Amino acid sequence: MAVHPNPVNDRFTATYYLPEAGAVAFRLTDATGRVMQSVQTRNEKGYQQMEFELIIRCRLLLFLHLEGPGGTDATGNGAEVEEFD
């Protein structure tokens, strides 16, 4: 899974591959594991993109976790969310 841009401001895109069609769950967590935002969707087999609009309004180190067909994945470095003006 790849996240861009990174660091992010108020929106980002996750690109990922599914070995088969099925339900996908995303969790955006802080460094302590607290879930800050979550999204569930259903996708076909193959490469996919999901756009996210952040609902948090503070400067944090965040990690995106994906659970779906084929297992789980997470961003390795997280995404730093800049403060909103």
CYANA upper distance limits for C-alpha pairs under 8 A (distance plus 0.5 A):
  1 MET  CA     14 ALA  CA      7.16
  1 MET  CA     15 THR  CA      6.07
  1 MET  CA     16 TYR  CA      5.04
  1 MET  CA     17 TYR  CA      7.79
  1 MET  CA     73 ASP  CA      7.36
  1 MET  CA     74 ALA  CA      7.61
  1 MET  CA     75 THR  CA      7.30
  2 ALA  CA     14 ALA  CA      6.09
  2 ALA  CA     15 THR  CA      5.69
  2 ALA  CA     16 TYR  CA      7.14
  2 ALA  CA     75 THR  CA      7.56
  3 VAL  CA     12 PHE  CA      7.30
  3 VAL  CA     13 THR  CA      6.20
  3 VAL  CA     14 ALA  CA      5.04
  3 VAL  CA     15 THR  CA      6.98
  3 VAL  CA     75 THR  CA      7.91
  4 HIS  CA      8 VAL  CA      7.81
  4 HIS  CA     12 PHE  CA      6.20
  4 HIS  CA     13 THR  CA      6.00
  4 HIS  CA     14 ALA  CA      7.18
  5 PRO  CA     12 PHE  CA      6.48
  5 PRO  CA     13 THR  CA      7.80
  6 ASN  CA     12 PHE  CA      8.41
  6 ASN  CA     79 ALA  CA      6.17
  6 ASN  CA     80 GLU  CA      7.73
  7 PRO  CA     79 ALA  CA      5.55
  7 PRO  CA     80 GLU  CA      5.44
  7 PRO  CA     81 VAL  CA      6.91
  7 PRO  CA     82 GLU  CA      8.24
  8 VAL  CA     12 PHE  CA      6.67
  8 VAL  CA     79 ALA  CA      6.74
  8 VAL  CA     80 GLU  CA      6.70
  8 VAL  CA     81 VAL  CA      5.86
  8 VAL  CA     82 GLU  CA      7.35
  9 ASN  CA     80 GLU  CA      8.49
  9 ASN  CA     81 VAL  CA      5.82
  9 ASN  CA     82 GLU  CA      5.71
  9 ASN  CA     83 GLU  CA      7.95
  9 ASN  CA     84 PHE  CA      7.96
 10 ASP  CA     53 GLU  CA      6.42
 10 ASP  CA     54 LEU  CA      5.78
 10 ASP  CA     55 ILE  CA      8.41
 10 ASP  CA     81 VAL  CA      7.86
 10 ASP  CA     82 GLU  CA      8.44
 10 ASP  CA     84 PHE  CA      8.15
 11 ARG  CA     51 GLU  CA      7.73
 11 ARG  CA     52 PHE  CA      6.02
 11 ARG  CA     53 GLU  CA      5.03
 11 ARG  CA     54 LEU  CA      6.46
 12 PHE  CA     51 GLU  CA      6.37
 12 PHE  CA     52 PHE  CA      5.91
 12 PHE  CA     53 GLU  CA      7.33
 13 THR  CA     49 GLN  CA      7.07
 13 THR  CA     50 MET  CA      6.07
 13 THR  CA     51 GLU  CA      4.89
 13 THR  CA     52 PHE  CA      6.63
 14 ALA  CA     49 GLN  CA      6.08
 14 ALA  CA     50 MET  CA      5.75
 14 ALA  CA     51 GLU  CA      6.94
 14 ALA  CA     52 PHE  CA      8.38
 15 THR  CA     47 TYR  CA      7.71
 15 THR  CA     48 GLN  CA      6.22
 15 THR  CA     49 GLN  CA      4.96
 15 THR  CA     50 MET  CA      7.10
 16 TYR  CA     47 TYR  CA      6.19
 16 TYR  CA     48 GLN  CA      5.85
 16 TYR  CA     49 GLN  CA      6.91
 17 TYR  CA     45 LYS  CA      8.11
 17 TYR  CA     46 GLY  CA      5.85
 17 TYR  CA     47 TYR  CA      4.78
 17 TYR  CA     48 GLN  CA      6.49
 18 LEU  CA     43 ASN  CA      8.48
 18 LEU  CA     44 GLU  CA      7.98
 18 LEU  CA     45 LYS  CA      5.69
 18 LEU  CA     46 GLY  CA      5.61
 18 LEU  CA     47 TYR  CA      6.90
 18 LEU  CA     48 GLN  CA      8.05
 18 LEU  CA     68 GLY  CA      8.03
 18 LEU  CA     69 PRO  CA      6.78
 18 LEU  CA     70 GLY  CA      7.35
 19 PRO  CA     45 LYS  CA      6.13
 19 PRO  CA     46 GLY  CA      6.75
 19 PRO  CA     69 PRO  CA      7.12
 19 PRO  CA     70 GLY  CA      6.65
 20 GLU  CA     44 GLU  CA      7.22
 20 GLU  CA     45 LYS  CA      4.78
 20 GLU  CA     46 GLY  CA      7.61
 20 GLU  CA     69 PRO  CA      6.57
 20 GLU  CA     70 GLY  CA      8.00
 21 ALA  CA     42 ARG  CA      8.05
 21 ALA  CA     43 ASN  CA      6.12
 21 ALA  CA     44 GLU  CA      4.61
 21 ALA  CA     45 LYS  CA      4.85
 21 ALA  CA     46 GLY  CA      8.45
 21 ALA  CA     69 PRO  CA      7.48
 22 GLY  CA     42 ARG  CA      6.02
 22 GLY  CA     43 ASN  CA      6.20
 22 GLY  CA     44 GLU  CA      7.07
 22 GLY  CA     45 LYS  CA      8.23
 22 GLY  CA     68 GLY  CA      7.33
 22 GLY  CA     69 PRO  CA      6.48
 23 ALA  CA     40 GLN  CA      7.77
 23 ALA  CA     41 THR  CA      6.36
 23 ALA  CA     42 ARG  CA      4.81
 23 ALA  CA     43 ASN  CA      6.99
 23 ALA  CA     68 GLY  CA      6.37
 23 ALA  CA     69 PRO  CA      7.63
 24 VAL  CA     40 GLN  CA      6.24
 24 VAL  CA     41 THR  CA      5.82
 24 VAL  CA     42 ARG  CA      6.17
 24 VAL  CA     43 ASN  CA      7.55
 24 VAL  CA     66 LEU  CA      7.46
 24 VAL  CA     67 GLU  CA      6.20
 24 VAL  CA     68 GLY  CA      4.94
 24 VAL  CA     69 PRO  CA      7.83
 25 ALA  CA     38 SER  CA      7.83
 25 ALA  CA     39 VAL  CA      6.38
 25 ALA  CA     40 GLN  CA      4.92
 25 ALA  CA     41 THR  CA      7.00
 25 ALA  CA     66 LEU  CA      6.26
 25 ALA  CA     67 GLU  CA      5.65
 25 ALA  CA     68 GLY  CA      6.91
 26 PHE  CA     38 SER  CA      6.00
 26 PHE  CA     39 VAL  CA      5.68
 26 PHE  CA     40 GLN  CA      6.76
 26 PHE  CA     64 LEU  CA      7.34
 26 PHE  CA     65 HIS  CA      6.02
 26 PHE  CA     66 LEU  CA      5.16
 26 PHE  CA     67 GLU  CA      7.00
 27 ARG  CA     35 VAL  CA      6.91
 27 ARG  CA     36 MET  CA      8.07
 27 ARG  CA     37 GLN  CA      6.52
 27 ARG  CA     38 SER  CA      4.98
 27 ARG  CA     39 VAL  CA      7.21
 27 ARG  CA     64 LEU  CA      6.31
 27 ARG  CA     65 HIS  CA      5.57
 27 ARG  CA     66 LEU  CA      7.13
 28 LEU  CA     35 VAL  CA      6.33
 28 LEU  CA     36 MET  CA      6.05
 28 LEU  CA     37 GLN  CA      5.66
 28 LEU  CA     38 SER  CA      6.61
 28 LEU  CA     62 LEU  CA      7.01
 28 LEU  CA     63 PHE  CA      6.08
 28 LEU  CA     64 LEU  CA      5.08
 28 LEU  CA     65 HIS  CA      6.81
 29 THR  CA     33 GLY  CA      5.78
 29 THR  CA     34 ARG  CA      5.74
 29 THR  CA     35 VAL  CA      4.88
 29 THR  CA     36 MET  CA      5.78
 29 THR  CA     37 GLN  CA      7.67
 29 THR  CA     62 LEU  CA      6.08
 29 THR  CA     63 PHE  CA      5.74
 29 THR  CA     64 LEU  CA      7.02
 29 THR  CA     65 HIS  CA      8.28
 30 ASP  CA     34 ARG  CA      6.03
 30 ASP  CA     35 VAL  CA      7.25
 30 ASP  CA     36 MET  CA      7.30
 30 ASP  CA     60 LEU  CA      7.44
 30 ASP  CA     61 LEU  CA      6.57
 30 ASP  CA     62 LEU  CA      5.17
 30 ASP  CA     63 PHE  CA      6.75
 31 ALA  CA     61 LEU  CA      6.83
 31 ALA  CA     62 LEU  CA      6.92
 31 ALA  CA     63 PHE  CA      7.78
 36 MET  CA     56 ILE  CA      7.99
 37 GLN  CA     54 LEU  CA      8.38
 37 GLN  CA     55 ILE  CA      8.04
 43 ASN  CA     48 GLN  CA      8.09
 57 ARG  CA     83 GLU  CA      7.01
 57 ARG  CA     84 PHE  CA      6.94
 58 CYS  CA     81 VAL  CA      7.52
 58 CYS  CA     82 GLU  CA      7.59
 58 CYS  CA     83 GLU  CA      5.89
 58 CYS  CA     84 PHE  CA      7.94
 59 ARG  CA     80 GLU  CA      7.34
 59 ARG  CA     81 VAL  CA      5.68
 59 ARG  CA     82 GLU  CA      5.84
 59 ARG  CA     83 GLU  CA      5.92
 60 LEU  CA     80 GLU  CA      6.18
 60 LEU  CA     81 VAL  CA      6.14
 60 LEU  CA     82 GLU  CA      8.29
 61 LEU  CA     78 GLY  CA      6.62
 61 LEU  CA     79 ALA  CA      6.16
 61 LEU  CA     80 GLU  CA      5.13
 61 LEU  CA     81 VAL  CA      7.26
 62 LEU  CA     78 GLY  CA      5.41
 62 LEU  CA     79 ALA  CA      5.49
 62 LEU  CA     80 GLU  CA      6.64
 62 LEU  CA     81 VAL  CA      7.94
 63 PHE  CA     74 ALA  CA      7.39
 63 PHE  CA     75 THR  CA      6.34
 63 PHE  CA     76 GLY  CA      8.10
 63 PHE  CA     77 ASN  CA      7.73
 63 PHE  CA     78 GLY  CA      4.70
 63 PHE  CA     79 ALA  CA      6.78
 64 LEU  CA     74 ALA  CA      6.00
 64 LEU  CA     75 THR  CA      5.97
 64 LEU  CA     78 GLY  CA      7.25
 65 HIS  CA     72 THR  CA      7.74
 65 HIS  CA     73 ASP  CA      6.29
 65 HIS  CA     74 ALA  CA      4.73
 65 HIS  CA     75 THR  CA      7.18
 66 LEU  CA     72 THR  CA      5.96
 66 LEU  CA     73 ASP  CA      5.66
 66 LEU  CA     74 ALA  CA      6.55
 67 GLU  CA     71 GLY  CA      6.49
 67 GLU  CA     72 THR  CA      4.93
 67 GLU  CA     73 ASP  CA      7.19
 68 GLY  CA     72 THR  CA      6.85
